[in-house]
Amino acid sequence: MSESFVNQNLASLIIKKPRITEKSTFLAEQNGYTFVVDARANKIQVKKAIEELYKVKPVKVNMLNVKGKNVVRRGKAGQTSGLKKAVVYLKKGDKIELV
């Protein structure tokens, strides 16, 4: 991505995809949704991108850097790629349809 990523605030570049796991499914019942976001994105950009893409207003956004794990495949050591995760909380009554 280019340097103008920060200035343009393109929602589709900031929010890469929803992160659907067992834990995030339970979190969705309490109006919390998990997304994989660009590593350079901040809370304000994620909040604006969610508003633009899903037409809901987030109450709170938490950000986490998830480190890659060490793995061994076919006898060779390697590492899975890390990612940046955003947990977006909505007010009661708001919903995001991820499926």
Order of alpha helices (4+ residues) and beta strands (2+ residues): alpha-alpha-beta-alpha-beta-alpha-beta-beta-beta-beta
